[in-house]
Amino acid sequence: MLPANGEEGFVLDNGTCASVPPDYHVHTPLCKHAEGHVADYRAMAGRRGMREICFTDHMPDPSGYDPQHRMEPGQYAEYLQLVRPLQRDGSPSVLLGIEADFYDGCEGYVRSWLRNQPFDLVLGAVHYIGGWGFDNPSQMAAWERADVRGVWKEYFSLLGRMADTRLYDVVAHLDLPKKFGHRLDDDHMREWVQPVLDRIAAADMAIEINTSGLRRAVGEAYPSALILQLACERGVPICFGSDSHRPEEVGWAFDAAVQTALDAGYREHVLFRNRKRTARPLVHR
């Protein structure tokens, strides 16, 4: 809810005013599973009271990895042509980013490709375990025969390895395997995620509070309140993302996400420019 005094932000349950953070996880139709014009995404960010937005579409990959969910290598120039005009004028400000997957064997290409790109932000994500797109609705049936704990263990192994590469700025949707409701019990979650959070902290990465989980079967943002509290204890910074694939999803439930961050102990969120971050308070003084 926007405050009555006109200051940008949300009025929280206790009456304090929290800033509206930027949305740092926004897709474009080039990923083949989003819709709408990029100008409409920015317009929605403005209506939500944001000062900036970052497009972070799925990184092209010439190896043929997951081609149905990302731009073709030859379309990268088109991605720049979509975003660059919005950066020249208008409000909110527009940043250029990318969502780059981590999978076995990707490091060499990702390292060399990112080195030459003018990004403000690089999201790191794990969407596949082996050849299984575990968060893909078309492959959801595989969960019926999966060892849920085994899936989580392998996922966290990949996430830790991703952090160790030091190639990414932010971990996207940290506990993504819960998307269809396949949760890990709190005891195992606490045991298995803490070493991963330690590696994320050692890599000086941030994590996002991704509100797309509130639009999914799990009905909860990524990461859970438990993980967020453990991350806060380690000083892991946060930013916010809607993972929007339609303009109306930009800034989805950010008021709830800010409240969750405050409840976990966070008092700041981070902004990015040229892959360098600065901290800003969540609550107006």
N, C-alpha and C positions, 0 to 999 in steps of 0.2 A: 504494500500500500504506500502511495506517495504521501509525504508529509504535507500538512496543511499550509505551512509557511512558505512553500514554493522551493525550498532547498532540495537539491537532488538527493534522493535517498528513500529509505523505507522507514516507516514508523513501526518499531518492534513492539512486542507484547507488553514490555515494561515502559513504553512511552518514549524510549530513546530513539534517536535517528541514526540509521546506518546508511553508509554510502551505497550507491548502486555500482557494483563492480562491472568492469567490461566483460563482454562475452568473448572468450578466447577459443571457442570450438564451434566453428560455423562452416558448413559445407556449401558446395555449389553444384549445379546440375552436371558438371563434368565428372563427378564421381559415379554417375549412372544410377544413383538411387536417391537423388534429391531433386527438388523442383523449385521454380521461382527465380526471378532476376536478382542479381546481387544487390542492386539498388534498393529492392524491397526489403532485403535482410537489414541493410543499414537503416532504412526508414523505421523498421520495427524497433531497432536498438534505440533510435532517437525517441520514439514514443515511450519506451521503457525507462527513459531518463539516463541512458548511458552516454558517456563522453567519448568512448571508442569501442571498436569491435575489431576482431581479427579473423580473417578467413583462413581456415586450416583444412583445406581439402586433402584427400588422400594422395599421397606421393606416387608419381608414376614409377613403374618398375619394369625395365626391359626384359627381366628374366621370365616374365609370364606369371609371376606370383599374383594370385587373386585378381585377375583382370576384370572381373565383372563388378568390382567395387572401387575402381579408381580410374583416373584419367589415363589415356594412352600416352606414352612418352612424347609423341608428336603433338599432344594437346597442351603441353606445359606452357608454350608461348601463348596459347589462348587463355589459359588461367591468368597469366600476367596481364593480358589485355583486358580481362574482366575487372581485375582488382585495381590496376594502376590508375585509371581515370578517376576512381572514387577517392584516391589518395591525394589528388591535386587540389580539390576544393570540397566544400560541404561539411556537414556535421551529422553525426559523430565522426571523429577521425577513424580512418581505416588502416589497419596493419596487415602485413602480408606474412602468412605463416603456412605451415604444412603439417599434416599428420603422417608420420613416417612409422611404418610397422617394423617390428623386430621379429625375425624368424631365423632359423638356422641358415647360415651362409650369407646373410644379408650385409654383414658389417663392411666389407670392402667397398661395395657399390654405394651404400648409404654414406659412408665416410667421404668418399671422393665426390659424390654428387652434392652433398650439403655444403662442402667447402666452398663451392663456387656460386652459391645462391644467396640472394639479399634478404633473407628472412628476418623478421622480428622475433619469431617464436617457432620452435619445433616441438610438436607433441610426439611423444613416444607411446606406442600401443602394441599390444599383443592380441591378435584376433584368431590365431590358428595354433592348434597343438597338432604337430605333424601335418597331415592333410585335411584335418577336420576344422572347419570354421565353426567353433563351438557357440558363437553368438549369432550365427546366421539362422534365421527362421526356417529356411529351406533345409537345413541340416539338423534341426532340433530333435528329430526322432532318435538320433544317435545317443542322446542323453538317456534314453530308456534302458540301454544296455551298458552305460558307462559306469565306472567306479567313480563316484562323485568326489570322494576324498583324493583319489588318484589324479583326477583332472585338476583339482585345486593345487595339489603338490607340484605337478608338472608346470602348471601356469605360473606359480610363484617362482619356480626355477628359471623359467624364461624371463620373467620380469626382473629378477635379480641380475641375470646376465645382461639384459638391456641396460640397466643402470650402470653396470660395470664398464660399458663401452664409452661412456661420457659423450655420447653423440647427440643426446636429446636434452631439452630444457625442462619438460614437464611430463609426468606420467599421466596419461589419459585413462579415465574410467578404471581405476586401480583394481577394483574387485569385480571385473566384468563377468566372470563365470556365473554370477548369481542372476543374470539377466532374466532367465526363464523360471526363476524361483529355486534353483539348486544351490541352496546356501550351505556354508560350512559352519559347523557348530562353533560357539564362541571359544571353547577351550582350544580346539585345533587352529582356529583363526588366529588367536593370540599367539600361539606357539609358532606358527608358520609365517605369519606376516611380519613379525618383529624383525627377524634377520633381513628381510627384504627392505623394510623401512630403514634399517641401518645402512644398507648399501645405497639406497636412494639419498639418504642424508650425506653419506661419504662422497657421492657424486655431485653434491651441491645442486640437486634437482628440486623442483617444486612438484606438487601434485595438484590436480584440478578437483574441485567439487563439480561433478558432472550431473546435471539435473535430468538427463534423459531417462535415467532409471525410474523416475517418477511417472514416466509415460509408458513404462514396460510392465510386464507381469509382476516383477519383483516389488514394484511400488516403493522404491527407496533410491535415493541418490547414490552415486558412486563417489567416494567410498562410504561405507557404513559409519555410523557414529563411533563405534568402537575403534575402527581403523583410524579415523580422523583424530580421535583423542590420543592414540599411540603416536601418530605422526606429529602432533603438536608437542608432545613430550620430548620429541627428538629435534624440535626446531625446524621441521620440514615446512617450507613456505607453501602457501596455497594461492591458487587463482580459481576462476570460475568459468564454466563452459556449459552451454545448453546442448551441444552436439546436434544443432539444428539442421534439419534437412528440408525445412519449409520456413518461409519468412515468419510465420506466426509463432514458431518455436523459439525464436531468439529471446534470450533472457527468461526462459520458462522457469517459473517458481524460484527465481533468484532471491526473493524475500525469505522463503523457507530455507534456502541454502545458506544465506548469511546468518540466519538465526542458528542453524546447525553448527556453523563455524564458531560462532560466539560461545555456544554451549560446550563445544569441545575445548575451549580455552584460547582460541585464536582472537587476536585483536588487530591483526594486519592482514592485508592481501598484497600480492605483488603485481606490478605492471612490467611490461617488456617493451624494449626498443632495441633493435639490432642485436637481439639475443642477450641483452643485458637487462637485469631486473632492478627495480626500485620498489620499496615498500610504501604502502599507504594505509592509514587507519581505516578500520571497518566502521567505527562509530564516530560520529561528529563530536568534537569537543565543545 
